[in-house]
Amino acid sequence: MFNLTHLKVLAAVARNGSVTEAARELHYSQPSASHHLSRLEAATGVKLVQRVGRGIRLTPEGQLLANRAIEIIGRIDAAATELAAQAELRTGRVRLAANASVLSTIVPKAAAVLAESHPGLELQVIERHPVEALQQLREGEIDAALVFRHAHSPLADEEFRLVPVGSDQIHLLSRQPDDSVENHRESAWIGGCERCQNELTAICAQQGFTPRIQSMSDDIVVVQALVAAGVGVAIIPGYALQAHHRPGVQATAIPEAIRHIHVATYGDPPDPPATTALIRAIKEAVAV
């Protein structure tokens, strides 16, 4: 069976019209190049070169195989170049899922950091709640997930690897300054999705009551508009408050109500270079 070295010698002979010149191009000795040609002829069972006067030329079979050899070597060289570029992050793609509050605050800063350090790396982002993000991570649809956890909702199984990147203080939204959750035992509340309502319920339970959820929305603009209109009160993470804070809506930090933010990855370590670069960019963005 012939190998890549045999093909390289044949391609060099085709370019140079001489075994001696082919050997010089490849930094082989002339006997070594001739040996590889002989092995290639033995493997293929056909005559590939023939003598013409003091020189040689390829037979039709030799020219056919030489054309294919040039194509094969070119593809291998291109693959090696692409692989090196990928490893050095001169090109490639990394996919990230995150919830709306960090997607509108942390992620744009991280994208800017990543673009500056690795301009050839393409970042793709998608909005997902942590539960859905982790499922996509498990199924290989994304490379990393920017997620949160709090005491009332454990984040994930041990199969995920978590890199802590920061924390996010939860706030009470109302129309009164320096307000507190316990002041709203009888108030109407604005809840979000079922998981967000679980967080609200847990926070109120610490004050000894169950919130009366009268309205529901996950949209931070809508929630604050409803609070401003007196429809109810709500809770909101700090990063969502950074993204949008409506005038007239008061935000009061809720003691000990904190989300811990992590970048989650999946699979055996180490992470791919592009994922590692993304995590580094996220940590830098949070630190700013």
N, C-alpha and C positions, 0 to 999 in steps of 0.2 A: 504494500500500500504506500502511495506517495504521501509526502507531507508538505508543510508550508515552505520549508527550506528548499525542497526540490523545485517548487513552483517559483520561488524567488529567483533561483538560478536560471530557470528557463526564461522568465520575464526579462532578466538582465541580458541574456544572450539575444533575445529578440530586439532589445533596444540598441545593443552595441554591435551586433553582427559578428561577435567574436567571443569565444570562451575566455580568452586571456583578458579582454577588456571587461567582460562581465565579472570575472574574478576580482579584478582591480576595483570595480565599483562597489562590490560587496565586501571587500577586504578579506577575500579568501585567497588561498593559493590556487594556482592553475590546476594542479592535480586534484585538489579538493572539489573545485567546480566541475571538472570533468567526471569525477566520481559521482556527484549528485545527479548529473545528467544521465549517466549510465544506470543509476538506480531508478530514475524516473522512467526511462525506457523499459527497464525490466518490469516495473510495476504496471505500466500501461500495456505492455506487449506490442508496442508499435515503435517504428523508427521515427525519432523526433528531429534529428539533425542529420545533415549529409554534407560531405566534403565537396567543395567546389574550388578546384585549383588549390591554392594555398589557404583558402578560407573555408567557411562553412555557411550553410543557410538552413533555415527551418524547412522541414517537409510540410505539406499541407496539414497533416495531423499535428505536427509540432506548432504550426502557426495557430491552429484552432485552439490548442491547449494553452498556448502562450497568451492569446487574447483573453481566455477565461482566467488565467493566472493573474494577469494585470488587474482584471475586474475584482477578483477575490482579494488580492492584496490591498487594493484601494479601499474596499469595504472594511477590511480589518483595520487598516490605518485610521479610517474615519471613525470606526467604533472606539478605537483607543483614544482618539482626540476627544470625542464626545464624553467618554467615561472620565477622562482627566478633567474636562471642563465641569462635569457634574460634581466630581469630588471636590474640586476647588471652588465650587459655587459660582462659576462664571456663567452658568446657565442652569435651568431646572425649574421646579415648581414645588411649592409647599402649601398645603391646604389646612385652614384653621376654621373651627367653629366656635362661636361665643354668643352669649346672650346680649340683648340690646344695650344694657347699661355700659358694659365694658367695650362692646363693639363700637360705640359712639364716642368713647373716651380713650381707653388704653390702646386699642387696636390701631387707630389712625397714627398715633405717635410711634407705635412699634413698626408700622409699615414704613414710615419715614426713615427710621433708624436702619431698617433692613435695606431699603432702597439705596441709602447712602453707602452702606458697607458692602452690599452685594447687588449692584445695579442689574445684573443679568438674571437674578432670581425672581421668579414670578410668584406673588402671593395671591392666593384665592381665599376669600372669606365668605362665610355663610352664617346667618343668624339661627341659633338653635338654643333651646333650654338645655342646661347641663345633662339632663337625662337622655335627651335625644342625641346630644353631641357625643356622649360616651358610647351610645349604641353605634353611631356612625364610625367612631374611632375603632370600636371592636370589629366592625365589618370591613374596615380598610377603606372607607369612603373619604376619610380625612386623615391628616398626619398628626394633628394636635388639637386639643380642645382647651379653651380658656374657661374654666368652670369655678363655681363657688360652692362652699359648704358652710353649714352652721350647726350649732349643737343639736338642733331639732331635726336635722335631716342629714344623716351620714351620706357621704358623697358616693363612694363606689366600692367595688370589690377590690381585693388585693391584686387582681390581674393588671390594674392600671398603675403606672408609675407617675407620681405627683411631684411637681416642682413648685414649692410655695413662692409666690411673687408679691403678695401684699394682702391687705385687708380692706374691708369696705364697711363703714359705719352705717347702720340703718337709722333713718330719721322718721319722725312723725310729721305728717303734713296737716296743717290746720290753718285757721285764720287768726289764731292767737299766738303771740310771741311767748317763748319760754313755756310751752305747753308740755303736757305729759300724757302718757297713754292712760293712766288711771283716771284722768279727768273725763274720759269718754266711755264710761261704762254703759251709758244709755244712748250714746250717739249712733248715728248711722255710719257705717264704714263702707269704703270703696275697696273691694278686693280684686285680685287678678285671677290668673289661672288657678286650678286646684292646688298645685304645688305651692304657689305664692300665698294662697289662702291658708295653707298649713303653717307657713311661717308666721303669718299674721295671728292665727289662732294661738300658736305657741307663745308669742310675745304677750298677747293679752292674758293668756292663762297664768303667766307669771304674776300678773296683777290681780288674779282671782276672778276673772270674768270671761265670758265668751262673746266675741264681737258680733254685732248684728249687721251682717253684710247685706247691704241694700242695693248696691250697684257694683258692676264688675267691668274692669278694663285693664289691659296690660300696657296700654299706650301711655307713656309718661306725660305727654302733652294733654291728653284727654283727662287723665287722673287729676292733674293740677288744675285744669279748667273746672272740673266738677267740685274740687275742694274750694276754689275761689268763688264758685257760685253758691256755696253753702250746702251742697248736696250731701256731703259727708266728709269724713276724715280718712286718712290713708297712711300707709307706711311706704317708704321709698329708699332704695340704697343710695349711698353717697355719690357713686359714679353716675347714676341716673340724674341726680340733682345737679351734678356738674354739666351734664349734657343739656339740661333745660331746667330753669328755675323761673317760674312765672311770678311777676310782681304781685304783691298782695298775699302770696301764699307763704306762710311761716314754716320753716323747717327746724325741728328740735331733735337733737341727737338722743337716741334711746340708749341709756347706759347698758352695757354688756350685750347689746344686740349687734353683733358684728358678723359679717360674712368673711370667710377666709378664701382667698383667691389662689388658684393653682393652675399651672399648665399640666394637663394630663397627656401622657403618651401611652402607647400600647406595644407590647412585644418585648422581646429580649433586648437588653442594652448591648451596645450603646445606640442612641438614636441616630438616624441618618444625619449627615452634615447639614442639610437644609433645615431639618427640624431643630437641630442644636442651635443654628444661627437664629431661627425664629424665637426660640426660648430666650436667648441672650438679648434679642431686641426687645422683647416684652418686658424683661426685668429692667432693662435700661429705661424703657418708657415709663414704667411705674415709679422708678427712682427719681425721675425729673420732677 
